[in-house]
Amino acid sequence: MSSVTTATADRDDRSAGGGRPATNGTGGRPRRRFRLGGGGIRRNERIAGWLFVAPVIVLLGVFFLLPILMAFWVSLTDWRGQGSPFKAGVPFVGTENYTDLFTQDGLARRDFMTSIRNNIYYVAIVVPIQTALALGLALLVNNRMLKGKGFFRTAFFFPSVTSSVAISVVFLFMFANSGAINAILSMFGISGPAWFSDARGLIHLLLGLVGVDNPPSALASGGPLGLSWWDWLSGPSVAMCAIMALVIWTTSGTFMLMFLAALQSVPVSLDEASELDGATRWQRLRYVTLPLLKPTMFLVVTLGLIGTWQVFDQIYVMSQGNPAKTTLTPAFLSYRTAFKDFEYGRGAAIAFVLFLIIVLLTLAQRWVMRDRDKPARRFR
C-alpha cells in the first residue's frame, strides 16, 4: 500500500515539475493530449471534409455561380449576340438597362410594367387558390373514413406529372372559341368569350355588362410607372384566367402531397383530445391542425410564389404574351427581349430584377409567417 502511495506522489511531483511528461502510473508510455483546435485527427477530419464537398463546390461554381456572374456582366452591356460578350468591343452601358425599365419613358418600361401588372394578378389569384385547394385535397384523402384513398391520391396527383406542354395544348383547344368550355357555357345560355382574342380585363368586362365601356377620364390619364390607373385596375384578361386555371389544376397535386405528409405526422391523440374537450371540426382544424402545418404552409406558399413569378412554358405555348400583351410575364419578356429582339443586356437585366423580386417577396413572407411566440433574440 505504501509503495503505491509513494509511486502516486512521485508521479504527481514529476507532472507538476514539468520536466518530463506524466505517465500512466505504471511506468508505461506517456499519455497523449489532444487539442480540439489543433492538428492531428481534427486537422485530418477537416481535410477529408473539404475533399468530400470539393466536387459539389466545383460543380456549383462552374455551372451555377459562374453563369450568374457572366449574365450579370451581360446585363451591364449592350451586347447584341455578335461574338463574345467579354471581348473589348462590347459597349458597356452600366445600369442603363436597369434604369430604362423603371425611369425612362418608352416601350421598354411600358412592356416591363405591363408584365409586372399581369404577374401581380397571376400571383394574387393562383397562390391562394392552389394553396387552399391543395390543403382541402390533403384533408380529404387523409380522412380515415374515406375508401379508395390510393385511387384519389393518384388521380389528384396525376396532372402534376404530366407534361406541361401537352396539357397546355389540350387547354388551348378547350378554351378555343368553339371549344368545350364555350360549349358548356352555351348549355346554360351564356355566350362564352373569345378567350385568346379579347384583350379586356375581367373588371372591364364586368363594367361592360352595365354599359361602362370607356374608362373615366380620371383613370384614363396618369398613373404610376408608365401605365394609367385604368390599365392597373383592369384585372386579368380571360386568356390569363385560362392559364391560371391550367396552373392551379397541375400544381395542386404536388402541394397536396406536402400537406398530406404533414397531416400524417400530426399526433392523433391531439385531435382526439380536442374532440373530447368539445371542439368542433372547424375548431380542431383552426386551433390544432393548422398551427402544426405552419412550416409546410410556409414551404407551399414559398414554392408557389417562386413558381408563379417564373411562369414561362404555359405562356410560350398558349399565348406568346397575347392578346395585346395581357398575358406577358417578366420571364417571357426576358426571353423575348434577349432571343427575339437580340437585346441580351436588357433581357438579362429583366431576369435579375425578377430574381430580386422573388427574393424580397420570400423574405417578406417569412417575416409575415414568423413564429411570434418565440422571444426575440438579443445580441450582445
PATI-314424 format. One record per residue (C-alpha): x, y, z; residue in three letters. Coordinates in steps of 0.5 Angstrom, whole numbers, plus 500, padded with zeros to 3 digits. Each point is the difference from the previous one (the first is absolute). Layout:
REM residues N
XYZALA;...
***
This chain:
REM residues 380
500500500MET;506505502SER;503498493SER;494502496VAL;499507504THR;508501499THR;499499493ALA;494504499THR;503506504ALA;507499496ASP;495501493ARG;497506502ASP;506503502ASP;503499493ARG;494502497SER;500507504ALA;507501499GLY;499500492GLY;507497499GLY;497493497ARG;493498497PRO;495497505ALA;500492499THR;494496501ASN;502498507GLY;503493498THR;507502497GLY;497500493GLY;500505494ARG;498507502PRO;493502499ARG;498504493ARG;496506501ARG;495502494PHE;498508499ARG;494501497LEU;502506496GLY;507497498GLY;502495495GLY;500492500GLY;494497499ILE;496506500ARG;504503494ARG;499494496ASN;493500501GLU;500507497ARG;504498494ILE;495494499ALA;494504501GLY;503505494TRP;502494496LEU;493497500PHE;496507499VAL;505503495ALA;497496493PRO;493503502VAL;503507501ILE;504500494VAL;493498496LEU;496505503LEU;506505499GLY;500498492VAL;493499499PHE;496505505PHE;505506502LEU;504501494LEU;494500495PRO;496505505ILE;507505500LEU;500499493MET;493502499ALA;501506505PHE;505503495TRP;496499494VAL;494504504SER;505506500LEU;502500493THR;496501493ASP;502493497TRP;496498494ARG;502493500GLY;506501495GLN;506497502GLY;502499507SER;497505506PRO;507500503PHE;504503495LYS;503507500ALA;495503494GLY;493498504VAL;497507502PRO;500501508PHE;494504502VAL;500499508GLY;493500503THR;497503494GLU;496493498ASN;497500507TYR;498508500THR;497499494ASP;495495503LEU;498505506PHE;501507498THR;501501492GLN;493501496ASP;500496495GLY;498493497LEU;505496505ALA;497503506ARG;493499498ARG;501493498ASP;503498506PHE;495504505MET;494496496THR;504493501SER;500502507ILE;493502501ARG;498494496ASN;504496505ASN;497503506ILE;493498498TYR;503493499TYR;503499507VAL;495503503ALA;495495498ILE;504494498VAL;504499507VAL;494501505PRO;495495496ILE;505495498GLN;502500508THR;493499502ALA;499495495LEU;506496502ALA;498500507LEU;493498499GLY;502494496LEU;505498505ALA;495501506LEU;495496495LEU;505494498VAL;502500508ASN;493498502ASN;500494504ARG;493498497MET;502501493LEU;500494496LYS;505499494GLY;505505502LYS;505498496GLY;496501494PHE;498507502PHE;507502501ARG;503497494THR;494504496ALA;501506503PHE;508500499PHE;500497493PHE;499507497PRO;507502503SER;504495497VAL;497501493THR;504505495SER;498507501SER;501501492VAL;495494499ALA;495503505ILE;501507497SER;498498493VAL;494496503VAL;497506504PHE;502504493LEU;495496497PHE;495500506MET;500508500PHE;499501493ALA;494504497ASN;497493498SER;503496506GLY;497496505ALA;500506505ILE;495504496ASN;496494498ALA;499499507ILE;498507502LEU;495501494SER;496494503MET;499505506PHE;498506495GLY;507503501ILE;504503494SER;507498501GLY;505505499PRO;506500495ALA;505497505TRP;506502496PHE;498505496SER;496505505ASP;506505503ALA;495503505ARG;501498507GLY;494497505LEU;499506503ILE;499504493HIS;495494498LEU;496501506LEU;499507499LEU;499499493GLY;494496502LEU;497506504VAL;501505494GLY;507502502VAL;505499494ASP;504506500ASN;505502506PRO;498506505PRO;505506498SER;503500507ALA;502493499LEU;502500492ALA;505505501SER;506500505GLY;502494504GLY;507497503PRO;506497496LEU;497502494GLY;493497500LEU;494503501SER;495498506TRP;495497495TRP;506495498ASP;502499507TRP;493498502LEU;497497494SER;501493503GLY;503494497PRO;498498493SER;496494498VAL;506497497ALA;504501506MET;494497504CYS;500493496ALA;508500501ILE;498501507MET;495494500ALA;505496497LEU;506501505VAL;495499506ILE;498493497TRP;507498499THR;503502506THR;495499506SER;502493500GLY;507501501THR;499504506PHE;494495502MET;506495502LEU;504505504MET;494502504PHE;498492501LEU;507498502ALA;499506506ALA;493498502LEU;502492501GLN;506503504SER;494503505VAL;499496506PRO;493497500VAL;500501508SER;500508499LEU;494499495ASP;496495505GLU;502504506ALA;497507497SER;494496498GLU;499497507LEU;500507502ASP;494502496GLY;504503494ALA;496500493THR;503498494ARG;502507498TRP;503502506GLN;504494500ARG;502502493LEU;502507502ARG;503499507TYR;503493500VAL;502498492THR;501507497LEU;505502505PRO;504494500LEU;500501492LEU;503506500LYS;507498498PRO;497496494THR;496506498MET;506505500PHE;503495495LEU;494499496VAL;499508499VAL;507501499THR;501495494LEU;493503498GLY;503507500LEU;506498496ILE;496495495GLY;495506498THR;506505499TRP;503495496GLN;495498495VAL;502499493PHE;498494497ASP;493501500GLN;500507497ILE;505498495TYR;496494498VAL;493503500MET;500508499SER;507502499GLN;498506504GLY;494502496ASN;495502499PRO;502508501ALA;506497505LYS;494499505THR;504493501THR;507503500LEU;504498506THR;507502502PRO;503493499ALA;497500493PHE;502507499LEU;507499502SER;500494495TYR;497504494ARG;505506501THR;506496500ALA;499495495PHE;495503495LYS;502508501ASP;507498501PHE;501505506GLU;503495504TYR;502505505GLY;493503501ARG;498492501GLY;505499505ALA;498506504ALA;493498500ILE;502493502ALA;504503506PHE;494505502VAL;496493500LEU;505497505PHE;500506504LEU;492500501ILE;500493501ILE;505500506VAL;496506503LEU;494497500LEU;502494503THR;504504506LEU;493504501ALA;496493500GLN;505497505ARG;499507504TRP;493499500VAL;499493502MET;506500505ARG;498497507ASP;498506504ARG;500495507ASP;508500500LYS;503505503PRO;504505496ALA;508498500ARG;504505504ARG;507501497PHE;506502505ARG;
***
